[in-house]
Amino acid sequence: QDISQRKKSEEIIAKQNILLRDISFTQSHTVRLPVANIMGLVDLIDLANTPEERDEIYKKIKHSINDLDLIIRDVANKKITD
């Protein structure tokens, strides 16, 4: 029997599993940081006493949103390497 096709299929599955584990880790850890930051900063908006404090919080929220966008783009662009 020719097992070369089966071996190739097994290699592809192994690479897919590695990619899925990487994406899973990214989603459960790397994505969590900017999301937690945004949630905490949104809570702080109500406690801000001055417009300057609110502006600083908004800047930090925008920074976390940009970080999150980069992470999501990175995950979306991940491919199986040969």
C-alpha positions as CSV (number, residue, x, y, z in Angstrom):
1,Q,0.0,0.0,0.0
2,D,1.1,3.5,-0.7
3,I,1.2,5.3,2.6
4,S,2.7,8.6,1.4
5,Q,-0.8,10.2,1.0
6,R,-1.7,9.2,4.5
7,K,1.6,10.5,5.9
8,K,1.0,13.8,4.1
9,S,-2.5,14.0,5.5
10,E,-1.2,13.3,9.0
11,E,1.4,16.1,8.6
12,I,-1.3,18.6,7.5
13,I,-3.5,17.6,10.5
14,A,-0.6,18.0,12.9
15,K,0.1,21.5,11.5
16,Q,-3.5,22.5,11.7
17,N,-3.6,21.3,15.3
18,I,-0.6,23.5,16.1
19,L,-2.2,26.5,14.4
20,L,-5.5,25.9,16.3
21,R,-3.6,25.7,19.6
22,D,-1.8,28.9,18.9
23,I,-5.0,30.7,18.0
24,S,-6.7,29.3,21.1
25,F,-3.9,30.6,23.3
26,T,-4.0,34.0,21.6
27,Q,-7.7,34.3,22.1
28,S,-7.7,33.2,25.7
29,H,-4.6,35.1,26.9
30,T,-3.3,37.7,24.5
31,V,-6.8,39.1,23.6
32,R,-7.8,39.1,27.2
33,L,-5.4,41.8,28.3
34,P,-6.7,44.7,26.1
35,V,-10.3,43.5,26.7
36,A,-9.7,43.6,30.5
37,N,-8.0,47.0,30.1
38,I,-11.0,48.4,28.2
39,M,-13.4,47.1,30.8
40,G,-11.5,48.6,33.7
41,L,-11.1,51.9,31.9
42,V,-14.8,52.1,31.1
43,D,-15.5,51.7,34.8
44,L,-13.1,54.5,35.6
45,I,-14.9,57.0,33.3
46,D,-17.7,57.3,35.9
47,L,-15.1,58.1,38.6
48,A,-13.3,60.7,36.6
49,N,-13.6,64.2,38.2
50,T,-12.4,66.3,35.4
51,P,-12.6,66.5,31.6
52,E,-8.8,66.0,31.6
53,E,-9.1,62.7,33.5
54,R,-11.8,61.5,31.1
55,D,-9.6,62.5,28.1
56,E,-6.7,60.5,29.5
57,I,-9.0,57.5,30.0
58,Y,-10.3,57.8,26.5
59,K,-6.7,57.9,25.1
60,K,-5.9,54.7,27.0
61,I,-9.1,53.0,25.8
62,K,-8.2,54.0,22.2
63,H,-4.7,52.5,22.7
64,S,-6.1,49.2,24.0
65,I,-8.6,49.1,21.1
66,N,-5.7,49.5,18.7
67,D,-3.8,46.8,20.5
68,L,-6.8,44.5,20.2
69,D,-7.2,45.3,16.6
70,L,-3.6,44.3,15.8
71,I,-4.0,41.0,17.7
72,I,-7.2,40.2,15.9
73,R,-5.6,41.0,12.5
74,D,-2.6,38.8,13.4
75,V,-4.9,35.9,14.3
76,A,-6.9,36.4,11.1
77,N,-3.7,36.3,9.0
78,K,-2.3,33.1,10.5
79,K,-1.8,30.3,8.0
80,I,-0.5,26.8,8.1
81,T,3.1,26.9,7.1
82,D,4.6,24.1,5.0
